[in-house]
Amino acid sequence: MTDPYSQPRFIPNIALRSASSAELPLFGPRLARLGVQRPDGSPPLEVYTPALITATSRGVVPHLSRDHVRTTQAIRWVHVPFESLYALRVTPHAWELYVAACNPDAVVALSDTPFTPHPHSQKRLTKSIERSAIWLLETLKAQKKGAIPVAEDTDIPQGRHSNVFVHMAGGGSAQARTAFSQSMLEPLETRELEQLKPLQRLDDGVAGYIFDLVPLHQALSAKERTAPSIPDESHNAMNTITPRAEDSSHTSPELQNLLKASLHDLPPHKPRLVNSARSPHEILRLIRDVGIDLFDGHWAQRAADIGVALDFCFPAPAHSAEPRKSGILGPRRRDDGANDLGHNLYNAAYAHDHSRLASCYLDTVSSQKNADSAVSPSAGLRICPCAACSPVAPSAYITHSSVDKLSYTDEMGPPESKRYLPPFTRSYIHHLLHTHEMSAHSLLVMHNLSVMDAFFAGVRSVLESPSGGDTFGEKVDEFVQMYDESMVVFDEATVDWAEVERARGKGRMAREKIKQAESSLGRALDL
């Protein structure tokens, strides 16, 4: 088999290799190693899949500074959507200029995704497919040229090349999605064949496939409209909880069939990425039944916006929500027996809870104490490496000028090893949230991303076992039974957040409600 890294420069230099001797399946769970070879000759950037990609807004990870990003082990690859930077319409030519300026490792070709109310006519779906295919062709042509035309007064280097991913078009129609996939496999016409040489088909220049679940959920939910918002009698009319019926009823057979229709005729050795998964339950089903390799962290990062500290793991632990022997209280257990996916730290119940954020994970200080004790009450728990659970003491004084050095009588020399501090507690984060400190969300984002990273590590560990395929299905069922898929804790956190915001005089004006749209990370939810 030809090594993808040895291909000519125009051929995608991103490779998905099976982590075992077996070939990657078309559908079903896939354990693989994804690598990107940069043109500068540096070692390939590799990540084991299934894995996490961190979402960004306006080019940054919301709530995190550069130092936060560097110290968060869960942040390896990031997704920078151009639509969060530009509110105006983007032409294919402008898109090429943006790609040339940013020089990303991978670029997503423009796609015509209808966002008008569903359902869409056959004519509109056909236009969407044809336009998406044309824009993919133009993106590949720009990559083939290697020198994208730019204005003379710019300093954009020539000869840029990025791996091209494609949004799988077709909307909520399985037939339309199949038609788009087949159009990528059709032989190129003579003129296009010459322009894209050595490519024989559009798919030959595609590095991977992307699915945006937002329009798919909208298309499926349009078939069975849910009731309007349900008012919460204990609050005023602004406090309503909007049903998310699509979260559970559309996370599978029907949604999976749409994704499978797109992938059925395409080669299985290319990475598959899903944007905007609704819950870890949906992520697990898409891994198990479809074979998705990468997921963005949008869901976990949104949880941090509303003050939710995630507390779950995979495989699901064989314990209830009662306190562990270590005294750490787990997530709340609902009436149906399912545990919450995390803790709503806006809730007054956490005002005097001085335990670490998650019961499913240890902090480093506790882990060191357990190692020194004869009997460890938390044996088998992973350590959460985030800056909230395992903060590291600084190795030197922070000085902003030479004058600052006069404030210290001694210098802190470089430590022989990292010195870990006690974890930030739930009560402390509760206090920060109610006093509107930005650091609350910074700590929660780092923690939630670390929990998601550990979640995917657990998925890979199960798949690595000799009976990985069969065992994985059983573990998914146990997880679904253990954790609340309706995510009531998110609804409660949203209401509690709104009360705190209104106490500040926020959320009353129409322009503020528009700014709080859920489409962007780092902003509070609109009720």
C-alpha positions in Angstrom: 0.0 0.0 0.0 1.4 3.4 -0.9 2.4 5.7 2.0 0.2 8.8 1.9 3.1 10.9 3.2 5.2 10.0 0.1 2.6 11.2 -2.4 3.1 14.3 -4.5 2.5 17.6 -2.7 -1.0 18.1 -4.2 -2.2 14.7 -2.9 -3.6 15.0 0.7 -0.8 14.5 3.2 -3.1 13.4 6.0 -3.3 9.7 6.8 -5.7 7.6 8.9 -4.1 4.2 9.7 -5.6 1.4 11.6 -4.1 1.0 15.1 -4.2 -2.8 14.6 -3.5 -5.3 11.9 -7.2 -5.2 10.8 -8.4 -2.9 8.0 -10.6 0.0 9.0 -14.3 -1.0 8.7 -16.7 1.0 6.6 -19.1 1.3 9.6 -18.7 0.4 13.2 -16.1 1.5 15.8 -12.7 2.4 14.4 -9.4 2.5 16.3 -6.9 4.4 14.3 -3.9 6.8 14.2 -4.4 10.1 12.4 -1.3 11.9 11.2 -0.7 15.2 9.3 2.6 15.8 7.6 3.5 19.4 7.3 5.6 20.6 4.3 8.4 21.9 6.5 9.6 18.4 7.1 8.8 18.3 10.8 7.6 15.0 12.4 4.0 14.2 11.6 1.3 15.5 14.0 -0.4 12.5 15.3 -3.5 11.7 17.4 -5.2 8.4 18.2 -8.9 8.3 17.3 -11.7 8.4 18.2 -10.6 11.8 19.6 -11.5 15.4 20.4 -11.0 18.6 18.4 -11.2 21.8 20.4 -13.7 24.4 19.1 -12.9 28.0 18.8 -14.7 31.3 18.4 -13.2 34.2 16.5 -9.9 32.4 16.3 -9.4 31.7 20.1 -10.6 29.1 22.6 -13.2 31.0 24.6 -12.2 31.9 28.1 -8.7 30.6 27.7 -5.4 32.6 27.4 -2.4 31.3 25.4 -0.9 30.0 28.6 -4.1 28.1 29.4 -4.1 26.5 26.0 -0.5 25.5 26.3 -1.0 23.9 29.7 -4.2 22.1 28.8 -3.2 18.6 27.6 -6.6 18.0 26.1 -6.1 20.7 23.5 -4.2 19.1 20.7 -6.0 20.1 17.5 -8.3 23.1 17.1 -11.1 24.0 14.7 -11.2 27.6 13.6 -14.5 28.3 11.7 -14.2 31.4 9.4 -17.9 32.1 9.9 -17.1 33.1 13.5 -14.8 35.8 12.1 -16.8 37.2 9.2 -20.5 38.1 9.4 -20.7 39.0 5.7 -21.2 36.6 2.8 -18.0 34.8 1.7 -17.3 34.3 -2.0 -15.2 31.3 -3.3 -12.4 33.7 -4.2 -12.4 35.4 -0.8 -12.4 31.9 0.8 -9.2 31.1 -1.2 -7.6 34.3 0.1 -8.5 33.5 3.7 -7.0 30.0 3.3 -3.8 31.4 1.8 -3.5 33.9 4.7 -4.0 31.4 7.5 -2.2 28.4 5.9 -4.1 25.8 8.0 -3.2 22.1 8.1 -6.6 21.4 6.7 -9.3 23.5 5.1 -13.0 22.8 4.6 -14.3 23.5 1.1 -17.3 25.8 0.9 -20.7 24.0 1.0 -24.2 25.1 0.1 -26.1 24.1 3.2 -29.7 25.4 3.2 -30.7 27.0 6.5 -34.2 28.0 5.4 -37.0 26.3 7.2 -37.4 22.6 6.5 -38.4 20.7 4.5 -36.6 21.7 1.3 -37.8 21.0 -2.2 -36.1 18.6 -4.5 -35.0 21.5 -6.6 -33.3 23.2 -3.7 -31.5 20.0 -2.7 -30.3 19.5 -6.3 -28.9 23.0 -6.4 -27.2 22.5 -3.0 -25.5 19.3 -4.3 -24.4 20.9 -7.6 -23.1 24.1 -6.0 -21.2 22.2 -3.3 -19.5 20.0 -5.9 -18.5 23.1 -7.9 -17.1 24.8 -4.9 -15.1 21.7 -4.0 -13.7 21.7 -7.5 -12.7 25.3 -7.3 -11.0 24.7 -3.9 -9.0 21.8 -5.4 -8.0 23.9 -8.3 -6.7 26.6 -6.0 -4.7 24.0 -4.1 -3.4 22.6 -7.4 -2.1 26.0 -8.5 -0.2 26.3 -5.3 0.0 30.0 -5.8 -3.3 31.7 -5.1 -3.5 35.2 -6.6 -3.3 37.9 -3.9 -3.1 41.6 -3.9 0.4 43.1 -4.5 0.4 44.9 -1.1 0.0 41.7 0.9 2.8 39.6 2.4 1.0 36.2 1.9 3.6 33.7 0.8 3.0 31.8 -2.4 2.9 28.0 -2.8 0.4 27.3 0.0 -1.2 23.9 0.3 -3.7 22.5 2.7 -5.6 19.2 3.1 -9.1 19.6 1.8 -12.1 18.3 3.9 -15.6 18.4 2.4 -18.9 18.9 4.1 -21.2 16.1 3.0 -24.1 17.7 1.3 -27.7 16.5 0.8 -29.5 17.7 3.8 -32.1 15.4 5.4 -32.5 13.3 2.2 -30.7 10.0 2.1 -31.0 9.9 -1.7 -29.6 13.4 -2.1 -26.6 12.5 0.2 -25.9 9.4 -1.8 -26.0 11.4 -5.0 -23.5 13.9 -3.7 -21.1 11.1 -2.6 -21.4 9.5 -6.0 -20.7 12.8 -7.8 -17.3 12.9 -6.0 -16.5 9.4 -7.4 -17.4 10.2 -11.0 -14.4 10.5 -13.4 -13.5 14.1 -14.1 -14.2 15.6 -17.5 -11.3 16.2 -19.9 -10.8 19.9 -19.1 -11.0 19.3 -15.3 -8.8 16.2 -15.6 -6.0 18.4 -17.1 -6.5 21.1 -14.5 -6.4 18.7 -11.5 -3.8 16.2 -12.8 -2.9 13.7 -11.3 -6.4 13.5 -9.8 -8.9 11.3 -11.6 -11.9 12.1 -9.4 -12.9 14.8 -6.9 -12.6 12.4 -4.1 -8.9 11.8 -4.9 -8.1 15.3 -3.7 -10.3 15.1 -0.5 -8.5 14.3 2.8 -11.6 13.7 4.9 -15.4 14.1 5.4 -17.3 16.4 7.7 -20.8 16.2 9.0 -22.5 19.2 10.7 -25.3 17.8 12.9 -27.1 21.1 13.4 -28.9 21.2 10.0 -29.5 17.4 10.2 -31.2 17.7 13.6 -33.3 20.6 12.2 -34.3 18.5 9.2 -35.3 15.5 11.3 -37.1 17.5 14.0 -39.1 19.3 11.3 -40.9 16.1 10.6 -42.4 15.9 14.1 -42.7 19.4 15.6 -42.3 19.5 19.4 -44.4 21.6 21.7 -43.4 25.2 22.3 -41.3 26.3 25.3 -42.6 25.1 28.7 -42.9 27.9 31.2 -41.3 27.4 34.6 -43.9 28.5 37.1 -41.3 29.3 39.8 -39.8 32.1 37.6 -41.0 34.8 35.4 -42.0 34.4 31.7 -38.4 34.8 30.6 -37.4 31.6 32.4 -38.5 28.8 30.1 -37.0 25.5 29.3 -37.1 24.6 25.6 -37.5 20.9 24.9 -34.6 19.3 23.0 -36.5 16.4 21.6 -34.0 16.0 18.8 -31.3 15.2 21.4 -32.5 11.6 22.0 -35.0 10.7 19.3 -32.8 11.8 16.4 -29.5 10.6 17.6 -29.7 7.4 15.8 -31.5 5.2 13.5 -32.7 8.0 11.3 -29.7 10.3 11.8 -27.3 7.4 11.4 -28.9 6.4 8.1 -28.3 9.9 6.7 -24.6 9.7 7.6 -24.3 6.1 6.3 -25.9 7.2 3.0 -23.0 9.7 2.6 -20.3 7.2 3.5 -21.5 4.0 1.9 -19.7 4.5 -1.5 -16.7 6.4 -0.2 -13.3 4.8 0.9 -13.1 4.0 4.6 -9.5 5.1 5.1 -10.3 8.8 5.3 -11.0 10.5 8.6 -14.6 11.5 9.5 -15.4 14.5 11.6 -18.6 15.5 13.3 -19.5 19.0 14.4 -21.9 19.9 17.2 -22.7 16.5 18.7 -25.4 17.0 21.4 -24.2 14.7 24.1 -21.7 11.9 24.9 -24.5 9.5 24.3 -24.8 10.7 20.7 -21.0 10.6 20.4 -20.9 6.9 21.5 -23.7 5.9 19.1 -22.0 7.6 16.2 -18.7 5.8 17.0 -20.4 2.5 17.5 -22.8 2.5 14.5 -21.3 4.8 12.0 -17.6 4.9 12.7 -16.9 8.6 13.3 -13.3 9.4 14.1 -13.2 13.0 15.4 -15.7 15.2 17.3 -15.5 18.8 18.2 -15.6 19.9 21.8 -18.5 22.4 21.4 -20.9 20.6 23.7 -18.4 20.4 26.6 -17.3 24.0 26.1 -20.9 25.2 26.1 -21.4 23.5 29.4 -18.6 25.7 30.9 -20.5 28.8 29.7 -23.5 27.9 31.9 -21.5 26.8 35.0 -21.6 23.0 34.6 -18.6 21.0 35.7 -18.6 17.7 33.9 -18.4 14.5 36.0 -18.7 11.3 34.0 -16.4 8.7 32.5 -16.3 5.9 30.1 -16.7 3.0 30.8 -19.4 4.0 33.2 -18.4 3.3 36.9 -20.2 0.6 38.8 -21.3 2.9 41.6 -24.2 5.2 42.4 -24.3 8.9 43.1 -23.7 8.3 46.8 -20.5 9.7 48.3 -17.4 7.6 47.7 -15.2 6.3 50.5 -13.1 9.4 49.8 -16.1 11.6 50.7 -16.6 13.0 47.2 -20.2 13.3 46.2 -21.0 12.2 42.7 -23.5 13.8 40.3 -27.2 14.0 41.3 -29.3 11.0 40.7 -32.6 11.7 38.9 -36.0 10.0 39.6 -35.5 7.6 36.7 -32.2 6.4 38.3 -29.9 8.1 35.8 -27.1 10.3 37.1 -26.4 13.9 35.8 -23.5 14.4 33.5 -22.1 17.0 35.8 -22.7 19.6 38.5 -24.6 22.8 38.1 -22.2 25.0 40.2 -24.6 27.9 40.1 -26.8 25.9 42.5 -26.7 27.0 46.1 -26.2 23.4 47.2 -22.5 23.8 46.2 -21.9 26.9 48.3 -20.2 24.8 51.1 -19.1 21.8 49.0 -15.3 21.9 49.4 -14.6 18.8 47.3 -12.9 18.7 43.9 -14.9 19.2 40.7 -15.3 15.6 39.6 -15.9 12.4 41.6 -14.9 10.2 38.6 -11.4 11.5 38.6 -8.6 12.2 41.2 -6.7 15.4 41.6 -2.9 15.0 41.7 -2.5 15.9 45.4 -5.1 13.3 46.4 -3.4 10.8 44.1 -0.1 11.3 45.8 -1.6 11.0 49.3 -3.3 7.7 48.2 0.0 6.4 46.9 1.5 7.0 50.3 -1.3 5.3 52.2 -1.6 1.5 52.7 -5.1 1.3 51.3 -6.3 3.6 48.5 -10.0 4.3 48.6 -10.0 5.7 45.1 -8.0 3.0 43.4 -8.5 2.7 39.6 -9.5 6.4 39.1 -7.7 8.4 36.5 -6.1 11.7 37.4 -7.6 14.8 35.9 -4.7 16.9 34.7 -6.6 20.2 34.2 -5.5 23.4 35.9 -8.6 23.2 38.1 -8.0 19.8 39.5 -4.2 19.6 39.3 -2.9 23.2 39.5 0.9 23.6 39.3 2.8 26.0 41.5 4.7 28.6 39.4 8.4 28.0 39.2 9.4 31.7 39.4 8.0 35.0 40.5 5.9 36.7 37.9 7.5 40.1 37.1 6.3 42.7 34.7 9.4 44.9 34.9 12.8 45.1 36.4 11.4 47.1 39.3 9.2 44.2 40.3 12.3 42.1 41.3 13.0 44.6 44.1 9.9 43.3 45.8 11.4 39.9 46.5 14.3 39.2 48.8 15.0 35.7 47.4 14.7 34.1 44.0 12.8 30.9 43.4 15.1 28.6 41.6 13.9 26.1 39.0 12.2 23.2 40.8 13.5 19.7 40.5 10.0 18.5 39.7 6.5 20.0 39.4 4.9 21.0 42.7 1.1 20.4 42.6 -1.3 22.5 44.6 -4.7 21.3 46.1 -7.5 21.4 43.6 -10.0 24.3 43.2 -13.2 23.3 44.9 -16.8 23.4 43.9 -17.6 26.0 46.5 -14.8 28.2 45.1 -16.1 28.0 41.5 -19.7 28.6 42.9 -18.4 31.8 44.5 -16.6 32.9 41.3 -19.7 32.3 39.2 -21.9 34.4 41.5 -19.4 37.2 41.6 -19.0 37.2 37.8 -15.3 36.3 37.8 -14.0 35.3 34.4 -11.7 32.8 35.9 -14.7 30.6 36.8 -15.3 29.8 33.1 -11.6 29.5 32.4 -11.3 26.8 35.0 -14.5 25.0 33.8 -13.4 25.0 30.2 -10.1 23.4 31.0 -11.8 20.9 33.3 -14.5 20.0 30.8 -12.1 19.5 27.9 -10.0 17.3 30.1 -13.0 15.2 31.0 -13.9 14.8 27.3 -10.3 13.9 26.5 -10.4 11.2 29.2 -13.8 10.1 27.9 -12.2 9.4 24.5 -9.2 7.7 26.1 -11.7 5.4 27.8 -13.3 4.7 24.4 -10.0 3.8 22.9 -9.0 1.6 25.8 -12.1 -0.5 25.4 -11.6 -0.8 21.6 -8.0 -1.9 22.2 -9.1 -5.0 24.1 -9.2 -8.3 22.2 -13.0 -8.3 22.2 -13.2 -4.6 21.7 -16.1 -4.5 19.2 -18.5 -6.7 21.2 -17.4 -5.2 24.6 -17.8 -1.6 23.3 -21.4 -2.1 22.5 -22.1 -3.4 26.0 -20.2 -0.5 27.6 -22.2 2.0 25.5 -25.5 0.5 26.8 -24.2 0.7 30.4 -23.2 4.4 29.9 -26.7 5.2 28.4 -28.3 3.6 31.4 -26.0 5.2 33.9 -26.2 8.9 32.7 -29.1 11.2 32.1 -29.4 11.8 28.3 -32.1 14.4 28.7 -29.5 16.5 30.4 -31.9 18.2 32.8 -28.9 19.6 34.7 -28.2 21.8 31.7 -31.7 23.2 31.7 -31.4 24.0 35.4 -28.0 25.6 35.0 -29.4 27.8 32.2 -32.2 29.1 34.4 -29.8 29.7 37.3 -27.4 31.5 35.0 -30.2 33.7 33.8 -31.1 34.7 37.4 -27.5 35.7 38.1 -27.3 37.7 34.9 -30.6 39.5 35.6 -29.3 40.5 39.0 -26.6 42.3 37.1 -29.2 44.0 34.8 -28.2 41.8 31.9 -30.5 40.0 29.4 -33.3 42.5 29.4 -32.6 44.3 26.2 -33.3 42.9 22.8 -29.7 43.5 21.5 -28.3 41.6 24.5 -30.5 38.7 23.7 -29.2 38.6 20.2 -25.6 38.7 21.4 -26.3 35.7 23.6 -27.2 33.4 20.6 -26.1 29.9 21.1 -24.3 29.8 17.8 -21.1 31.1 19.3 -19.0 29.7 22.1 -18.0 31.8 25.0 -21.4 33.4 25.3 -24.3 32.6 27.7 -27.3 30.8 26.5 -30.5 32.6 25.5 -33.6 31.3 27.2 
